Amino acid sequence: MSSQQVLEEKASEIEAIRDLLTEYKAIGIASLQKVRATQLQELKKTLADRVYMKVLKNTLTKIANENSERTDLKKLEGYLEGSNLFLFTNLNPFKLALLLERGKVKTTAKAGDIAAMDVVIPAGNTGQPPGPIISQLNAVGLPTRIESGSVWVSKDTLVVRKGEPISERLASVLSKLGIKAVEAGLSMKAILDEGIMIDGEQLKIDIEGTRKGFEQS
């Protein structure tokens, strides 16, 4: 492909991005870091009539923003880092965030992953025979005993809190015990909704807490 063809292709892509950025009421940016291809395909199919999803190059998106009639698009630039999926929609941003949250699945942790919940190892039989597993369990703070030829955890033990990183040692133990401590799925970085930038943290809704609040009122 000649350099002229490459330039023409990029110009065409930038124009297509510019059209997308002005066509919808809300523009969301989600991280692709913890997303499986099968999950993404399922989400695209489920939300096809309400959300258009597309991976866009950050550099081309910035160029498309420069000459856009929508000056509010500049607010997106602070989130244009890493691998991103753009979500174009006319849905309420909080409803979109909720739909994505429901699409997440629990999965096995790797070193450095962030715990999606408080992880408590319950007391009971690990199903593991005595051996190196004992020192591995003890190393992450789990009290053990041997009973009926198996290693048992002596009491319920909190090994990591929600939002904390999971160490390599703990990730190995959780994997051996079949405990899934992280969530895979789309995580919203932010949504630009009719000129208002809403950060991902502001989009998080405590559904259970809200429900309890209504019950108690």
C-alpha positions in Angstrom: 0.0 0.0 0.0 1.4 3.4 -1.0 1.9 6.2 1.5 -0.9 8.1 -0.3 -3.3 5.2 0.2 -2.3 5.0 3.9 -3.0 8.7 4.4 -6.4 8.4 2.6 -7.3 5.4 4.7 -6.5 7.2 7.9 -8.4 10.3 6.8 -11.4 8.1 6.0 -11.1 6.5 9.4 -10.9 9.8 11.2 -14.0 11.1 9.4 -15.9 7.9 10.4 -14.8 8.5 14.1 -15.9 12.1 13.9 -19.4 11.0 12.7 -19.7 8.5 15.5 -18.7 11.1 18.1 -21.5 13.4 17.0 -24.2 10.9 16.3 -25.0 9.8 19.9 -26.2 11.4 23.1 -23.7 9.6 25.3 -20.1 8.3 24.6 -18.6 5.8 27.1 -15.1 4.6 27.4 -14.4 1.2 28.8 -11.2 -0.6 29.6 -10.5 -3.8 27.7 -8.0 -5.1 30.2 -10.1 -7.7 31.8 -12.4 -8.7 29.0 -12.7 -12.0 27.3 -13.4 -12.1 23.6 -16.5 -14.3 24.2 -17.8 -11.9 26.8 -17.4 -9.0 24.4 -19.2 -10.8 21.6 -22.1 -11.7 23.9 -22.4 -8.1 25.1 -22.4 -6.7 21.6 -25.1 -9.2 20.7 -27.2 -8.5 23.8 -27.0 -4.7 23.6 -26.9 -4.4 19.8 -30.2 -2.5 19.6 -29.2 0.0 22.4 -25.4 0.4 22.3 -22.9 0.5 19.4 -19.5 -0.7 20.5 -16.2 -0.2 18.7 -12.5 -0.2 19.4 -11.0 3.0 18.3 -7.3 4.1 18.1 -6.6 6.7 20.8 -4.4 8.8 18.4 -7.1 8.9 15.6 -9.8 9.7 18.2 -7.8 12.7 19.4 -7.4 14.0 15.8 -11.1 13.5 15.2 -11.9 15.6 18.3 -9.7 18.5 17.2 -12.0 19.7 14.4 -15.3 18.5 15.7 -18.2 20.9 16.2 -18.7 19.3 19.7 -16.2 21.2 21.9 -17.2 19.0 24.9 -15.4 16.0 23.2 -12.1 17.4 24.6 -13.2 16.1 27.9 -12.7 12.5 26.6 -9.0 13.0 26.1 -8.0 12.4 29.7 -9.2 8.9 29.3 -7.6 8.0 26.0 -4.9 5.7 27.4 -4.4 2.0 27.1 -6.7 -0.3 25.1 -10.3 1.1 25.0 -13.7 0.2 23.8 -16.0 3.0 22.9 -19.7 2.7 23.6 -22.1 4.9 21.7 -25.6 5.1 23.1 -28.7 7.1 23.8 -29.3 5.2 27.1 -29.1 6.8 30.5 -25.4 6.4 31.5 -26.2 4.8 34.8 -28.4 2.2 33.1 -25.6 1.4 30.7 -23.1 1.0 33.6 -25.5 -1.3 35.3 -26.0 -3.4 32.2 -22.2 -3.8 31.9 -21.9 -4.6 35.6 -24.4 -7.4 35.2 -22.4 -8.8 32.3 -19.3 -9.5 34.5 -18.3 -13.0 35.5 -16.1 -14.2 38.3 -12.8 -15.7 37.3 -9.5 -17.1 38.7 -7.1 -14.4 40.0 -3.6 -13.8 38.7 -0.8 -12.0 40.6 -1.5 -8.3 40.7 -5.2 -8.6 40.1 -7.5 -6.6 42.3 -10.0 -8.5 44.5 -13.6 -7.9 43.5 -14.8 -8.7 47.0 -13.7 -9.5 50.5 -12.3 -13.1 50.1 -12.9 -15.3 53.0 -11.5 -18.9 52.9 -14.1 -21.0 54.8 -13.2 -23.6 57.4 -13.3 -27.1 56.1 -11.7 -29.7 54.0 -9.5 -28.4 51.2 -9.5 -31.8 49.4 -5.7 -31.5 49.2 -3.4 -34.3 50.6 -0.7 -33.3 53.1 2.5 -31.9 51.6 3.7 -28.5 50.3 0.2 -27.2 50.3 0.4 -26.9 54.1 3.2 -24.3 54.0 1.5 -22.6 51.1 -1.7 -22.2 53.0 0.1 -21.1 56.2 2.1 -18.5 54.2 -1.1 -16.6 53.3 -2.4 -16.7 56.9 -4.6 -19.8 56.8 -4.5 -22.0 60.0 -4.5 -25.7 59.0 -4.8 -29.2 60.4 -4.6 -32.7 59.0 -7.7 -34.8 59.3 -8.7 -38.1 57.5 -5.8 -37.8 55.2 -6.6 -34.3 54.0 -5.5 -30.8 54.8 -8.3 -28.8 56.5 -8.6 -25.0 57.1 -9.3 -24.6 60.8 -11.4 -21.5 60.7 -13.0 -18.9 58.4 -10.2 -16.6 57.4 -10.2 -13.3 55.5 -7.2 -13.4 53.1 -7.7 -10.2 51.0 -10.2 -7.3 51.1 -12.1 -5.9 48.2 -10.0 -3.5 46.2 -6.7 -4.8 47.4 -4.1 -6.4 45.1 -3.7 -10.2 45.1 -0.2 -11.5 45.6 1.3 -14.2 43.5 1.4 -16.5 46.5 -2.3 -15.9 47.3 -3.3 -16.2 43.7 -1.7 -19.7 43.6 -3.6 -20.8 46.8 -6.9 -19.4 45.5 -6.5 -21.3 42.3 -5.7 -24.6 44.1 -8.9 -24.1 46.2 -11.0 -23.2 43.2 -11.9 -19.8 44.6 -12.6 -17.0 42.0 -11.8 -13.7 43.5 -11.8 -11.3 40.5 -14.3 -10.2 37.9 -13.8 -10.2 34.2 -15.9 -7.8 32.0 -16.1 -4.2 30.8 -15.2 -1.6 33.4 -16.3 1.9 32.6 -13.7 4.6 32.7 -16.1 7.4 32.1 -19.2 8.5 30.1 -19.7 11.9 28.4 -23.4 12.5 28.5 -24.7 15.6 26.8 -21.6 17.6 27.7 -21.3 16.2 31.3 -18.3 14.0 32.1 -19.2 11.2 34.6 -16.2 9.3 36.0 -16.4 5.5 36.3 -16.4 5.7 40.1 -19.5 7.9 40.0 -21.2 5.3 37.8 -21.0 2.6 40.4 -24.3 1.8 42.0 -24.6 -0.2 45.2 -27.7 -2.1 44.2 -27.9 -4.2 47.3 -27.3 -1.2 49.6 -30.0 0.9 47.7 -32.5 -2.0 48.0 -31.9 -2.3 51.8 -32.2 1.5 52.1 -35.7 1.4 50.6 -36.7 -1.6 52.8 -35.6 0.3 55.9 -37.3 3.6 55.0 
